Amino acid sequence: MNRKTRQPDFEKSLQELETLVERLEVGDLPLEDSLRTFERGVALTRECQLALQSAQARVEILLKEGGEARLAEFSPQGDAGD
């Protein structure tokens, strides 16, 4: 996945997460719907955390390179399917 694809996915996940939180805060969902919404929120939170960890690692790689904008291979430690 390239940077152009990853960034909109993060933004989309974050927006969906905000929408889910708003729905849960209203408190008018039936229990099963609330549980499904909460489960989806947990999954989105994990996706966002992985995206942020990946971005942080890429920044750290660039900083270790002396600030030179040089491409380096990066493999995230976690798997998005975890």
DSSP file with accessible surface (Angstrom, degrees, kcal/mol):
  #  RESIDUE AA STRUCTURE BP1 BP2  ACC     N-H-->O    O-->H-N    N-H-->O    O-->H-N    TCO  KAPPA ALPHA  PHI   PSI    X-CA   Y-CA   Z-CA
    1    1 A M              0   0  151      0, 0.0     2,-0.1     0, 0.0     0, 0.0   0.000 360.0 360.0 360.0 131.0    0.0    0.0    0.0
    2    2 A N     >  -     0   0   96      1,-0.1     4,-2.4     4,-0.0     3,-0.5  -0.372 360.0-101.8 -90.3 172.2    1.5    3.4   -0.9
    3    3 A R  H  > S+     0   0  162      1,-0.2     4,-2.2     2,-0.2    -1,-0.1   0.873 119.4  56.7 -60.8 -38.9    1.3    6.6    1.1
    4    4 A K  H  4 S+     0   0  178      1,-0.2    -1,-0.2     2,-0.2     0, 0.0   0.845 112.5  41.6 -65.4 -31.6   -1.4    8.1   -1.1
    5    5 A T  H  > S+     0   0   66     -3,-0.5     4,-1.3     2,-0.1    -2,-0.2   0.887 113.4  52.8 -79.4 -40.3   -3.7    5.1   -0.4
    6    6 A R  H  X S+     0   0   73     -4,-2.4     4,-2.0     1,-0.2    -2,-0.2   0.910 102.8  56.4 -65.5 -44.5   -2.8    4.8    3.3
    7    7 A Q  H  X S+     0   0  107     -4,-2.2     4,-2.3     1,-0.2     5,-0.2   0.944 107.6  45.7 -59.6 -51.6   -3.5    8.5    4.3
    8    8 A P  H  > S+     0   0   72      0, 0.0     4,-2.9     0, 0.0    -1,-0.2   0.882 110.4  56.0 -61.3 -33.8   -7.2    8.6    3.1
    9    9 A D  H  X S+     0   0   72     -4,-1.3     4,-2.6     2,-0.2    -2,-0.2   0.919 108.3  47.6 -62.3 -41.8   -7.8    5.2    4.8
   10   10 A F  H  X S+     0   0   32     -4,-2.0     4,-2.7     2,-0.2     5,-0.2   0.946 114.1  46.3 -62.7 -48.5   -6.6    6.6    8.1
   11   11 A E  H  X S+     0   0   96     -4,-2.3     4,-2.4     1,-0.2    -2,-0.2   0.905 113.7  48.8 -61.8 -41.2   -8.8    9.7    7.7
   12   12 A K  H  X S+     0   0  151     -4,-2.9     4,-2.5    -5,-0.2    -1,-0.2   0.924 112.4  48.0 -65.1 -43.6  -11.8    7.6    6.7
   13   13 A S  H  X S+     0   0   14     -4,-2.6     4,-2.5    -5,-0.2    -2,-0.2   0.911 111.8  49.8 -63.5 -42.6  -11.3    5.2    9.6
   14   14 A L  H  X S+     0   0   58     -4,-2.7     4,-2.4     2,-0.2    -2,-0.2   0.921 111.1  48.8 -63.8 -42.3  -11.0    8.2   12.0
   15   15 A Q  H  X S+     0   0  105     -4,-2.4     4,-2.2     2,-0.2    -2,-0.2   0.925 111.9  48.8 -64.1 -43.2  -14.1    9.8   10.7
   16   16 A E  H  X S+     0   0   62     -4,-2.5     4,-2.5     1,-0.2    -2,-0.2   0.913 110.0  52.5 -62.8 -40.5  -16.1    6.5   10.9
   17   17 A L  H  X S+     0   0   30     -4,-2.5     4,-2.5     1,-0.2    -2,-0.2   0.925 108.1  50.4 -61.3 -43.8  -14.8    6.1   14.5
   18   18 A E  H  X S+     0   0   91     -4,-2.4     4,-2.2     1,-0.2    -1,-0.2   0.910 110.3  50.5 -61.0 -40.4  -16.0    9.6   15.4
   19   19 A T  H  X S+     0   0   59     -4,-2.2     4,-2.2     1,-0.2    -2,-0.2   0.914 110.0  49.9 -64.1 -42.1  -19.4    8.8   13.9
   20   20 A L  H  X S+     0   0   14     -4,-2.5     4,-2.4     2,-0.2    -2,-0.2   0.906 109.1  51.7 -63.9 -41.5  -19.7    5.6   15.9
   21   21 A V  H  X S+     0   0   63     -4,-2.5     4,-2.6     1,-0.2    -1,-0.2   0.927 108.8  51.1 -61.5 -43.5  -18.7    7.3   19.2
   22   22 A E  H  X S+     0   0  116     -4,-2.2     4,-1.4     1,-0.2    -1,-0.2   0.911 109.8  50.2 -60.3 -42.3  -21.5    9.9   18.5
   23   23 A R  H  X S+     0   0  107     -4,-2.2     4,-1.0     1,-0.2     5,-0.5   0.909 112.5  46.7 -62.6 -42.3  -24.0    7.1   18.0
   24   24 A L  H  < S+     0   0   60     -4,-2.4     3,-0.2     1,-0.2    -1,-0.2   0.867 107.2  57.5 -69.0 -35.1  -23.0    5.4   21.2
   25   25 A E  H  < S+     0   0  150     -4,-2.6    -1,-0.2     1,-0.2    -2,-0.2   0.820  97.5  61.6 -66.1 -29.8  -23.1    8.6   23.2
   26   26 A V  H  < S-     0   0  100     -4,-1.4    -1,-0.2    -3,-0.2    -2,-0.2   0.905  92.4-153.2 -63.5 -39.7  -26.7    9.2   22.2
   27   27 A G     <  +     0   0   60     -4,-1.0    -3,-0.1    -3,-0.2    -2,-0.1   0.644  59.9 111.9  81.0  15.7  -27.6    6.0   24.0
   28   28 A D        +     0   0  122     -5,-0.5    -4,-0.1     2,-0.1    -1,-0.1   0.362  44.9 110.3-104.5   9.3  -30.7    5.0   22.1
   29   29 A L  S    S-     0   0   31     -6,-0.3     5,-0.0    -5,-0.1     0, 0.0  -0.571  74.6-109.3 -81.8 143.5  -29.3    1.9   20.3
   30   30 A P     >  -     0   0   78      0, 0.0     4,-2.7     0, 0.0     5,-0.2  -0.276  37.9-102.3 -62.4 159.6  -30.5   -1.5   21.2
   31   31 A L  H  > S+     0   0  128      1,-0.2     4,-2.5     2,-0.2     5,-0.2   0.902 120.4  48.9 -54.3 -48.9  -28.0   -3.6   23.1
   32   32 A E  H  > S+     0   0  114      1,-0.2     4,-2.3     2,-0.2    -1,-0.2   0.908 112.9  47.7 -62.0 -41.1  -27.0   -5.8   20.1
   33   33 A D  H  > S+     0   0   52      1,-0.2     4,-2.6     2,-0.2    -1,-0.2   0.894 111.0  52.1 -65.7 -38.9  -26.5   -2.8   17.9
   34   34 A S  H  X S+     0   0   33     -4,-2.7     4,-2.7     2,-0.2    -2,-0.2   0.917 109.9  48.7 -62.5 -42.5  -24.5   -1.1   20.6
   35   35 A L  H  X S+     0   0   77     -4,-2.5     4,-2.7    -5,-0.2    -2,-0.2   0.922 112.5  47.2 -64.5 -43.4  -22.2   -4.2   20.9
   36   36 A R  H  X S+     0   0  134     -4,-2.3     4,-2.3     2,-0.2    -2,-0.2   0.915 113.3  49.1 -63.7 -41.1  -21.7   -4.3   17.1
   37   37 A T  H  X S+     0   0   10     -4,-2.6     4,-2.3     2,-0.2    -2,-0.2   0.925 112.0  48.4 -63.9 -43.0  -21.0   -0.6   17.0
   38   38 A F  H  X S+     0   0  127     -4,-2.7     4,-2.4     2,-0.2    -2,-0.2   0.925 110.4  51.1 -63.7 -44.0  -18.5   -1.0   19.9
   39   39 A E  H  X S+     0   0  130     -4,-2.7     4,-2.2     1,-0.2    -1,-0.2   0.912 110.7  48.6 -60.3 -42.5  -16.8   -3.9   18.2
   40   40 A R  H  X S+     0   0   93     -4,-2.3     4,-2.7     1,-0.2    -1,-0.2   0.910 109.7  53.3 -64.3 -39.1  -16.4   -1.9   15.0
   41   41 A G  H  X S+     0   0   10     -4,-2.3     4,-2.4     2,-0.2    -2,-0.2   0.899 107.3  50.6 -62.5 -40.5  -15.0    1.0   17.0
   42   42 A V  H  X S+     0   0   45     -4,-2.4     4,-2.2     2,-0.2    -1,-0.2   0.930 111.2  48.9 -63.0 -44.2  -12.4   -1.3   18.6
   43   43 A A  H  X S+     0   0   36     -4,-2.2     4,-2.2     1,-0.2    -2,-0.2   0.925 112.1  48.2 -62.6 -43.1  -11.4   -2.6   15.2
   44   44 A L  H  X S+     0   0    0     -4,-2.7     4,-2.6     2,-0.2    -1,-0.2   0.890 108.5  54.8 -65.0 -38.3  -11.1    1.0   13.8
   45   45 A T  H  X S+     0   0   53     -4,-2.4     4,-2.6     1,-0.2    -1,-0.2   0.927 108.7  48.4 -61.1 -42.8   -9.1    2.1   16.8
   46   46 A R  H  X S+     0   0  140     -4,-2.2     4,-2.4     2,-0.2    -2,-0.2   0.913 110.5  50.8 -64.5 -41.9   -6.6   -0.7   16.1
   47   47 A E  H  X S+     0   0   77     -4,-2.2     4,-2.2     1,-0.2    -2,-0.2   0.925 112.1  47.2 -60.6 -44.3   -6.4    0.3   12.4
   48   48 A C  H  X S+     0   0   10     -4,-2.6     4,-2.5     2,-0.2    -2,-0.2   0.901 110.5  52.0 -65.4 -40.8   -5.7    3.9   13.3
   49   49 A Q  H  X S+     0   0  104     -4,-2.6     4,-2.6     1,-0.2    -1,-0.2   0.914 110.1  49.0 -62.4 -41.8   -3.1    2.9   15.9
   50   50 A L  H  X S+     0   0   45     -4,-2.4     4,-2.4     2,-0.2    -1,-0.2   0.911 110.7  50.3 -63.7 -41.3   -1.3    0.8   13.4
   51   51 A A  H  X S+     0   0   20     -4,-2.2     4,-2.3     1,-0.2    -2,-0.2   0.919 112.6  46.8 -63.5 -41.3   -1.3    3.6   10.8
   52   52 A L  H  X S+     0   0   99     -4,-2.5     4,-2.7     2,-0.2    -2,-0.2   0.902 111.4  50.9 -68.1 -39.8    0.1    6.0   13.4
   53   53 A Q  H  X S+     0   0  112     -4,-2.6     4,-2.5     2,-0.2    -2,-0.2   0.905 110.8  49.7 -63.0 -39.8    2.8    3.6   14.5
   54   54 A S  H  X S+     0   0    6     -4,-2.4     4,-2.3     2,-0.2    -2,-0.2   0.930 111.5  47.8 -64.5 -44.8    3.8    3.1   10.8
   55   55 A A  H  X S+     0   0   49     -4,-2.3     4,-2.3     1,-0.2    -2,-0.2   0.916 111.7  50.6 -62.9 -42.0    3.9    6.9   10.2
   56   56 A Q  H  X S+     0   0  116     -4,-2.7     4,-2.6     1,-0.2    -2,-0.2   0.921 109.8  50.0 -62.5 -42.4    6.0    7.3   13.4
   57   57 A A  H  X S+     0   0   21     -4,-2.5     4,-2.3     1,-0.2    -1,-0.2   0.902 109.7  51.0 -64.3 -38.8    8.4    4.6   12.4
   58   58 A R  H  X S+     0   0   85     -4,-2.3     4,-2.2     2,-0.2    -1,-0.2   0.901 110.4  48.9 -65.3 -40.3    8.8    6.2    8.9
   59   59 A V  H  X S+     0   0   79     -4,-2.3     4,-2.6     2,-0.2    -2,-0.2   0.928 110.3  51.4 -64.1 -43.2    9.6    9.6   10.5
   60   60 A E  H  X S+     0   0   84     -4,-2.6     4,-2.4     1,-0.2    -2,-0.2   0.894 107.9  52.6 -61.6 -38.6   12.1    8.0   12.8
   61   61 A I  H  X S+     0   0   44     -4,-2.3     4,-1.3     1,-0.2    -1,-0.2   0.938 110.7  47.6 -61.7 -44.9   13.8    6.3    9.9
   62   62 A L  H  <>S+     0   0   73     -4,-2.2     5,-1.7     1,-0.2     6,-0.3   0.906 111.7  49.8 -63.9 -40.5   14.1    9.7    8.1
   63   63 A L  H ><5S+     0   0  120     -4,-2.6     3,-1.4     1,-0.2    -1,-0.2   0.884 108.2  52.7 -67.4 -36.4   15.4   11.4   11.3
   64   64 A K  H 3<5S+     0   0  173     -4,-2.4    -1,-0.2     1,-0.3    -2,-0.2   0.768  99.1  65.2 -68.6 -24.4   18.1    8.6   11.7
   65   65 A E  T ><5S-     0   0   57     -4,-1.3     3,-0.8    -3,-0.2    -1,-0.3   0.284 127.5 -98.7 -79.7  10.3   19.1    9.2    8.1
   66   66 A G  T < 5 -     0   0   66     -3,-1.4    -3,-0.2     1,-0.2    -2,-0.2   0.740  70.0 -63.9  80.1  21.8   20.3   12.7    9.2
   67   67 A G  T 3 <S+     0   0   55     -5,-1.7     2,-0.3     1,-0.3    -1,-0.2   0.463  95.9 142.5  82.2  -1.6   17.1   14.4    7.9
   68   68 A E    <   -     0   0  124     -3,-0.8     2,-1.9    -6,-0.3    -1,-0.3  -0.576  58.3-124.0 -74.7 135.2   17.8   13.4    4.3
   69   69 A A        +     0   0  105     -2,-0.3     2,-0.4    -3,-0.1    -1,-0.1  -0.569  56.2 148.1 -80.3  81.0   14.7   12.5    2.4
   70   70 A R        -     0   0  139     -2,-1.9     2,-0.1    -8,-0.1    -5,-0.1  -0.968  47.8-118.4-120.0 133.4   15.9    9.0    1.3
   71   71 A L        +     0   0  157     -2,-0.4     2,-0.3    -9,-0.0    -2,-0.0  -0.456  34.2 178.7 -71.6 141.5   13.6    6.1    0.8
   72   72 A A        -     0   0   50     -2,-0.1     2,-0.1   -14,-0.0   -10,-0.1  -0.991  34.0-102.3-141.0 147.1   14.1    3.0    3.0
   73   73 A E        -     0   0  185     -2,-0.3     2,-0.4     2,-0.0     0, 0.0  -0.435  39.7-172.7 -66.9 140.7   12.2   -0.2    3.3
   74   74 A F        -     0   0   63     -2,-0.1   -16,-0.0     2,-0.0   -20,-0.0  -0.995  13.1-172.7-140.4 131.0    9.9   -0.5    6.2
   75   75 A S        -     0   0   99     -2,-0.4    -2,-0.0   -21,-0.0     2,-0.0  -0.985  27.8-126.5-122.3 117.8    7.9   -3.4    7.5
   76   76 A P        -     0   0   68      0, 0.0   -22,-0.0     0, 0.0   -26,-0.0  -0.352  11.0-137.6 -62.4 144.5    5.4   -2.8   10.3
   77   77 A Q  S    S+     0   0  210      2,-0.0     2,-0.2    -2,-0.0   -23,-0.0   0.884  84.8  56.6 -70.2 -40.0    5.8   -5.1   13.3
   78   78 A G  S    S-     0   0   30    -28,-0.1     2,-0.4     4,-0.0     3,-0.0  -0.499  80.8-128.4 -91.9 161.4    2.1   -5.7   13.8
   79   79 A D    >   -     0   0  106     -2,-0.2     3,-2.3     1,-0.1    -2,-0.0  -0.930  14.0-133.2-108.7 134.1   -0.3   -7.1   11.2
   80   80 A A  T 3  S+     0   0   76     -2,-0.4    -1,-0.1     1,-0.3   -30,-0.1   0.731 105.1  63.1 -59.3 -19.5   -3.5   -5.2   10.6
   81   81 A G  T 3         0   0   67    -34,-0.0    -1,-0.3    -3,-0.0   -34,-0.0   0.525 360.0 360.0 -85.2  -1.7   -5.4   -8.5   10.9
   82   82 A D    <         0   0  139     -3,-2.3    -4,-0.0   -36,-0.1   -36,-0.0  -0.351 360.0 360.0 -72.7 360.0   -4.4   -9.0   14.5
